Amino acid sequence: MASGLLPSGLRPRLMVLIAFVVGSSTALLVYQAAQQRDAAFRAATSEAVLLSRLAAAYEERTVAVSRQLMRGLAASKAVRARDPLVVQSLLEALRECSGGVGHLAAAGPDGRIFASTRPEERGADVSGAAWFRLAAKADGFTIGPRPGGRDGRRGILHGTLPSRDAGGHLLAIVCVELDTDWLR
């Protein structure tokens, strides 16, 4: 007695059984592949979040270290007196031992750079530069993006700190460039 749903011969029944097994296996493979893809996506997202947190923590630490470095420089007698030889040696020594610092410089209140880790900048007039004008008005450490480095690279943070006397008169401005190209 043949059922209306199943074919009546042995061969057709065997074909239906094979089709069922192959279809079920295929559906299971597709489901497992989707599960693996979702798990890989979640793992990659988790790793990306961790990496961005580590990068942010490193950058925050670099800025904090730079801020302390700048405070020490701005308070030094050599910077306050604008002694180019002593300040120059200080800047070079600090750059050597400070990771992430791309460049250090010091400018007088007239905007002339009197010490720099880039020899070609010594004596340059930066009084018209936005970072100099901002630092001259500021009471403390300022940091902001610079629109590209000297060699056209992006990824430079420019930090400044004015050095003032007891009456609030500007004596000098120290600046630092933090290289963030490693984040790319």
Disulfide bonds with the S-S distance in Angstrom:
none
